[in-house]
Amino acid sequence: MIRQIGHVCVRVSNIDQTINFYHKILGLPIKIQYEKEGKVILVLFEIGNMTYLEANLAKTVLPNPGHFSLETDDIDKFMSDMK
């Protein structure tokens, strides 16, 4: 039986915008951040309960075939904060 999602990986073209959205706006803690030649190339955001969103910097971003969802305690406040 599957208990939970371990992580979901997305390829991104701008890692700074990704960090801004997931960390600064949504408030997800950064668990791991990898750098190559002084540039961030991978960030692992902690969603909770040992579930993570992995964002990889990619030169070519292909359409992501999957999706992910985030649970919130107050959907109305969340939607208001997103405006």
Secondary structure as a PSIPRED ss2 file (coil, helix, strand):
# PSIPRED VFORMAT (PSIPRED V4.0)

   1 M C   1.000  0.000  0.000
   2 I C   1.000  0.000  0.000
   3 R C   1.000  0.000  0.000
   4 Q C   1.000  0.000  0.000
   5 I C   1.000  0.000  0.000
   6 G C   1.000  0.000  0.000
   7 H E   0.000  0.000  1.000
   8 V E   0.000  0.000  1.000
   9 C E   0.000  0.000  1.000
  10 V E   0.000  0.000  1.000
  11 R E   0.000  0.000  1.000
  12 V E   0.000  0.000  1.000
  13 S C   1.000  0.000  0.000
  14 N C   1.000  0.000  0.000
  15 I H   0.000  1.000  0.000
  16 D H   0.000  1.000  0.000
  17 Q H   0.000  1.000  0.000
  18 T H   0.000  1.000  0.000
  19 I H   0.000  1.000  0.000
  20 N H   0.000  1.000  0.000
  21 F H   0.000  1.000  0.000
  22 Y H   0.000  1.000  0.000
  23 H H   0.000  1.000  0.000
  24 K H   0.000  1.000  0.000
  25 I H   0.000  1.000  0.000
  26 L C   1.000  0.000  0.000
  27 G C   1.000  0.000  0.000
  28 L C   1.000  0.000  0.000
  29 P C   1.000  0.000  0.000
  30 I E   0.000  0.000  1.000
  31 K E   0.000  0.000  1.000
  32 I E   0.000  0.000  1.000
  33 Q E   0.000  0.000  1.000
  34 Y E   0.000  0.000  1.000
  35 E E   0.000  0.000  1.000
  36 K E   0.000  0.000  1.000
  37 E C   1.000  0.000  0.000
  38 G C   1.000  0.000  0.000
  39 K E   0.000  0.000  1.000
  40 V E   0.000  0.000  1.000
  41 I E   0.000  0.000  1.000
  42 L E   0.000  0.000  1.000
  43 V E   0.000  0.000  1.000
  44 L E   0.000  0.000  1.000
  45 F E   0.000  0.000  1.000
  46 E E   0.000  0.000  1.000
  47 I E   0.000  0.000  1.000
  48 G E   0.000  0.000  1.000
  49 N C   1.000  0.000  0.000
  50 M C   1.000  0.000  0.000
  51 T E   0.000  0.000  1.000
  52 Y E   0.000  0.000  1.000
  53 L E   0.000  0.000  1.000
  54 E E   0.000  0.000  1.000
  55 A E   0.000  0.000  1.000
  56 N E   0.000  0.000  1.000
  57 L E   0.000  0.000  1.000
  58 A C   1.000  0.000  0.000
  59 K C   1.000  0.000  0.000
  60 T C   1.000  0.000  0.000
  61 V C   1.000  0.000  0.000
  62 L C   1.000  0.000  0.000
  63 P C   1.000  0.000  0.000
  64 N C   1.000  0.000  0.000
  65 P C   1.000  0.000  0.000
  66 G C   1.000  0.000  0.000
  67 H C   1.000  0.000  0.000
  68 F C   1.000  0.000  0.000
  69 S C   1.000  0.000  0.000
  70 L C   1.000  0.000  0.000
  71 E C   1.000  0.000  0.000
  72 T C   1.000  0.000  0.000
  73 D C   1.000  0.000  0.000
  74 D C   1.000  0.000  0.000
  75 I H   0.000  1.000  0.000
  76 D H   0.000  1.000  0.000
  77 K H   0.000  1.000  0.000
  78 F H   0.000  1.000  0.000
  79 M H   0.000  1.000  0.000
  80 S H   0.000  1.000  0.000
  81 D H   0.000  1.000  0.000
  82 M H   0.000  1.000  0.000
  83 K C   1.000  0.000  0.000
